[in-house]
Amino acid sequence: MSFFFLVHNYKYKMHNYDKTAVDPMPATAPDFRGNDGSLVSVLKTLLFFTLLMITLPIGLYFASKSFLFEAFLGYSSNDSYFYAAIVAVLAVHVVLALFVYVAWNEGSRQCREGKQD
């Protein structure tokens, strides 16, 4: 007897579910205008560190190879390739660490500003 009650109850709920109106658009649209400044700030930070990630390691590689290791320290061309590559890898790590530091502080700053509102 309880099985038939469950089936009848299920059919009743499904029948009423089909008749409910579904509103595709909410009454008010969410307002994202307050986030434009933070979005622009994040994109500027990302663009800055992207350019820094491209230019700094490559520039340091060629500058340290020709000026530091070959001209100043007198290393051979083969040795200067190796040591210049180490300088470039270290530069990549420094840029990544700076990006993480800036992104971390930017996120905590935005969180603090949001709590003050």
MIDOSE-1310 file (N, C-alpha, C; in nm, 2 decimals, decimal comma, always signed):
residues 117
msff	+0,08/-0,12/+0,00/+0,00/+0,00/+0,00/+0,09/+0,13/+0,00; +0,20/+0,13/+0,07/+0,28/+0,24/+0,08/+0,35/+0,27/-0,05; +0,38/+0,16/-0,13/+0,44/+0,18/-0,26/+0,36/+0,26/-0,35; +0,23/+0,23/-0,36/+0,14/+0,30/-0,44/+0,12/+0,45/-0,40
flvh	+0,13/+0,47/-0,27/+0,12/+0,61/-0,22/+0,25/+0,69/-0,26; +0,36/+0,62/-0,26/+0,49/+0,69/-0,30/+0,48/+0,72/-0,45; +0,43/+0,63/-0,53/+0,42/+0,65/-0,67/+0,32/+0,76/-0,70; +0,21/+0,76/-0,64/+0,11/+0,86/-0,66/+0,16/+1,00/-0,61
nyky	+0,23/+1,00/-0,50/+0,29/+1,13/-0,45/+0,39/+1,18/-0,55; +0,47/+1,09/-0,60/+0,58/+1,13/-0,70/+0,51/+1,19/-0,83; +0,41/+1,12/-0,88/+0,34/+1,17/-1,00/+0,28/+1,30/-0,97; +0,22/+1,32/-0,85/+0,16/+1,45/-0,82/+0,26/+1,56/-0,82
kmhn	+0,37/+1,54/-0,76/+0,48/+1,64/-0,75/+0,53/+1,67/-0,89; +0,55/+1,57/-0,97/+0,60/+1,59/-1,10/+0,50/+1,67/-1,19; +0,37/+1,64/-1,17/+0,27/+1,71/-1,25/+0,27/+1,85/-1,21; +0,28/+1,89/-1,08/+0,28/+2,03/-1,04/+0,41/+2,09/-1,08
ydkt	+0,52/+2,02/-1,08/+0,65/+2,08/-1,12/+0,64/+2,12/-1,27; +0,58/+2,05/-1,35/+0,57/+2,09/-1,49/+0,49/+2,22/-1,51; +0,40/+2,25/-1,42/+0,31/+2,36/-1,44/+0,37/+2,49/-1,38; +0,48/+2,48/-1,31/+0,54/+2,60/-1,25/+0,60/+2,68/-1,35
avdp	+0,59/+2,81/-1,34/+0,65/+2,90/-1,44/+0,80/+2,92/-1,41; +0,88/+2,92/-1,51/+1,02/+2,94/-1,50/+1,05/+3,07/-1,56; +1,11/+3,16/-1,48/+1,15/+3,29/-1,52/+1,29/+3,29/-1,57; +1,32/+3,30/-1,70/+1,46/+3,30/-1,75/+1,54/+3,42/-1,71
mpat	+1,48/+3,53/-1,69/+1,56/+3,65/-1,65/+1,52/+3,69/-1,51; +1,62/+3,71/-1,43/+1,59/+3,76/-1,29/+1,53/+3,91/-1,30; +1,47/+3,95/-1,19/+1,41/+4,08/-1,19/+1,51/+4,19/-1,20; +1,63/+4,18/-1,14/+1,73/+4,28/-1,15/+1,86/+4,21/-1,19
apdf	+1,93/+4,27/-1,28/+2,06/+4,22/-1,32/+2,17/+4,26/-1,22; +2,26/+4,17/-1,20/+2,37/+4,20/-1,10/+2,45/+4,32/-1,15; +2,50/+4,39/-1,06/+2,58/+4,51/-1,09/+2,72/+4,49/-1,07; +2,80/+4,48/-1,18/+2,94/+4,45/-1,18/+3,03/+4,58/-1,19
rgnd	+2,97/+4,69/-1,20/+3,04/+4,82/-1,22/+3,14/+4,85/-1,11; +3,12/+4,80/-0,99/+3,21/+4,83/-0,88/+3,34/+4,76/-0,90; +3,34/+4,65/-0,98/+3,46/+4,57/-1,00/+3,55/+4,61/-1,11; +3,51/+4,71/-1,19/+3,58/+4,75/-1,31/+3,72/+4,80/-1,27
gslv	+3,73/+4,88/-1,17/+3,86/+4,94/-1,12/+3,96/+4,83/-1,08; +3,91/+4,73/-1,01/+3,99/+4,62/-0,96/+4,03/+4,53/-1,08; +3,94/+4,51/-1,18/+3,97/+4,43/-1,30/+4,08/+4,50/-1,38; +4,07/+4,63/-1,40/+4,17/+4,70/-1,47/+4,30/+4,70/-1,40
svlk	+4,30/+4,71/-1,27/+4,42/+4,70/-1,19/+4,49/+4,56/-1,20; +4,41/+4,46/-1,20/+4,46/+4,32/-1,21/+4,52/+4,30/-1,35; +4,45/+4,35/-1,46/+4,50/+4,33/-1,59/+4,63/+4,41/-1,62; +4,64/+4,53/-1,56/+4,77/+4,61/-1,57/+4,88/+4,54/-1,50
tllf	+4,85/+4,48/-1,38/+4,96/+4,40/-1,31/+5,00/+4,28/-1,39; +4,90/+4,21/-1,45/+4,93/+4,09/-1,53/+5,01/+4,13/-1,66; +4,97/+4,24/-1,72/+5,05/+4,28/-1,84/+5,19/+4,32/-1,81; +5,20/+4,40/-1,70/+5,34/+4,44/-1,66/+5,43/+4,32/-1,63
ftll	+5,38/+4,22/-1,56/+5,46/+4,11/-1,53/+5,48/+4,02/-1,65; +5,39/+4,02/-1,74/+5,41/+3,94/-1,86/+5,52/+4,00/-1,95; +5,52/+4,13/-1,96/+5,63/+4,20/-2,03/+5,76/+4,18/-1,96; +5,76/+4,19/-1,83/+5,88/+4,17/-1,75/+5,93/+4,03/-1,77
mitl	+5,84/+3,93/-1,77/+5,89/+3,79/-1,79/+5,95/+3,76/-1,92; +5,91/+3,84/-2,02/+5,96/+3,82/-2,16/+6,09/+3,89/-2,17; +6,10/+4,02/-2,13/+6,21/+4,10/-2,16/+6,33/+4,08/-2,06; +6,30/+4,07/-1,94/+6,41/+4,07/-1,84/+6,50/+3,94/-1,85
pigl	+6,45/+3,82/-1,86/+6,54/+3,71/-1,88/+6,62/+3,71/-2,01; +6,55/+3,75/-2,12/+6,62/+3,75/-2,24/+6,73/+3,86/-2,24; +6,69/+3,98/-2,19/+6,79/+4,09/-2,19/+6,91/+4,06/-2,10; +6,88/+4,00/-1,98/+6,99/+3,96/-1,89/+7,08/+3,85/-1,95
yfas	+7,01/+3,76/-2,02/+7,09/+3,66/-2,08/+7,20/+3,71/-2,18; +7,16/+3,80/-2,27/+7,25/+3,85/-2,37/+7,35/+3,95/-2,31; +7,30/+4,03/-2,21/+7,38/+4,13/-2,15/+7,49/+4,07/-2,07; +7,45/+3,97/-1,98/+7,55/+3,90/-1,90/+7,64/+3,82/-1,98
ksfl	+7,60/+3,76/-2,09/+7,69/+3,68/-2,17/+7,80/+3,76/-2,23; +7,76/+3,87/-2,30/+7,86/+3,95/-2,37/+7,93/+4,04/-2,28; +7,87/+4,11/-2,19/+7,94/+4,21/-2,11/+8,00/+4,15/-1,98; +7,93/+4,08/-1,91/+7,98/+4,03/-1,78/+8,07/+3,91/-1,79
feaf	+8,03/+3,81/-1,86/+8,11/+3,68/-1,86/+8,22/+3,68/-1,96; +8,19/+3,74/-2,08/+8,30/+3,74/-2,19/+8,39/+3,86/-2,17; +8,34/+3,98/-2,16/+8,42/+4,09/-2,16/+8,49/+4,12/-2,03; +8,41/+4,12/-1,92/+8,46/+4,15/-1,79/+8,54/+4,04/-1,72
lgys	+8,48/+3,92/-1,72/+8,54/+3,80/-1,65/+8,63/+3,72/-1,74; +8,62/+3,74/-1,87/+8,71/+3,67/-1,97/+8,67/+3,52/-1,99; +8,55/+3,48/-1,97/+8,52/+3,34/-1,99/+8,51/+3,31/-2,14; +8,52/+3,18/-2,18/+8,51/+3,14/-2,32/+8,36/+3,15/-2,36
snds	+8,34/+3,15/-2,49/+8,20/+3,16/-2,54/+8,11/+3,05/-2,49; +8,17/+2,92/-2,48/+8,09/+2,81/-2,44/+8,05/+2,82/-2,29; +8,15/+2,87/-2,21/+8,12/+2,88/-2,06/+8,02/+3,00/-2,04; +8,04/+3,10/-2,12/+7,95/+3,22/-2,10/+7,80/+3,18/-2,13
yfya	+7,78/+3,09/-2,23/+7,64/+3,05/-2,26/+7,58/+2,98/-2,13; +7,66/+2,90/-2,07/+7,61/+2,83/-1,95/+7,57/+2,92/-1,84; +7,67/+3,01/-1,80/+7,65/+3,10/-1,69/+7,54/+3,21/-1,72; +7,53/+3,25/-1,84/+7,42/+3,34/-1,88/+7,29/+3,28/-1,87
aiva	+7,28/+3,15/-1,90/+7,15/+3,08/-1,89/+7,11/+3,07/-1,74; +7,21/+3,05/-1,65/+7,18/+3,05/-1,51/+7,12/+3,18/-1,46; +7,18/+3,29/-1,51/+7,13/+3,42/-1,48/+6,99/+3,44/-1,53; +6,96/+3,40/-1,65/+6,83/+3,41/-1,70/+6,72/+3,33/-1,62
vlav	+6,76/+3,21/-1,58/+6,67/+3,13/-1,50/+6,65/+3,19/-1,37; +6,75/+3,25/-1,31/+6,73/+3,32/-1,18/+6,64/+3,44/-1,20; +6,65/+3,51/-1,31/+6,57/+3,63/-1,33/+6,42/+3,58/-1,35; +6,39/+3,47/-1,41/+6,26/+3,42/-1,42/+6,20/+3,39/-1,28
hvvl	+6,28/+3,33/-1,20/+6,23/+3,30/-1,06/+6,21/+3,42/-0,98; +6,29/+3,53/-1,00/+6,27/+3,65/-0,93/+6,14/+3,72/-0,97; +6,12/+3,72/-1,11/+5,99/+3,78/-1,16/+5,87/+3,70/-1,11; +5,88/+3,57/-1,11/+5,76/+3,49/-1,06/+5,74/+3,52/-0,91
alfv	+5,84/+3,53/-0,83/+5,83/+3,55/-0,69/+5,77/+3,69/-0,67; +5,81/+3,79/-0,75/+5,75/+3,92/-0,73/+5,61/+3,93/-0,78; +5,57/+3,85/-0,88/+5,43/+3,85/-0,92/+5,35/+3,79/-0,81; +5,39/+3,68/-0,75/+5,31/+3,61/-0,65/+5,30/+3,71/-0,53
yvaw	+5,40/+3,78/-0,49/+5,40/+3,87/-0,38/+5,30/+3,99/-0,41; +5,31/+4,04/-0,53/+5,22/+4,15/-0,57/+5,07/+4,11/-0,57; +5,05/+3,99/-0,64/+4,91/+3,94/-0,65/+4,86/+3,90/-0,51; +4,94/+3,85/-0,42/+4,89/+3,82/-0,29/+4,85/+3,94/-0,21
negs	+4,94/+4,05/-0,22/+4,91/+4,17/-0,15/+4,79/+4,25/-0,21; +4,78/+4,24/-0,34/+4,66/+4,30/-0,41/+4,53/+4,24/-0,37; +4,53/+4,10/-0,36/+4,41/+4,03/-0,32/+4,37/+4,07/-0,17; +4,47/+4,07/-0,09/+4,44/+4,11/+0,05/+4,40/+4,25/+0,07
rqcr	+4,45/+4,34/-0,01/+4,41/+4,48/-0,01/+4,27/+4,50/-0,06; +4,23/+4,43/-0,16/+4,09/+4,43/-0,21/+4,00/+4,37/-0,11; +4,04/+4,27/-0,04/+3,95/+4,21/+0,06/+3,93/+4,31/+0,17; +4,04/+4,38/+0,22/+4,03/+4,48/+0,32/+3,94/+4,59/+0,28
egkq	+3,95/+4,64/+0,16/+3,87/+4,75/+0,11/+3,72/+4,71/+0,10; +3,70/+4,58/+0,07/+3,56/+4,54/+0,06/+3,50/+4,52/+0,19; +3,58/+4,49/+0,30/+3,52/+4,48/+0,43/+3,49/+4,62/+0,49; +3,56/+4,72/+0,45/+3,54/+4,85/+0,50/+3,41/+4,92/+0,45
d	+3,36/+4,87/+0,34/+3,24/+4,93/+0,28/+3,12/+4,91/+0,36
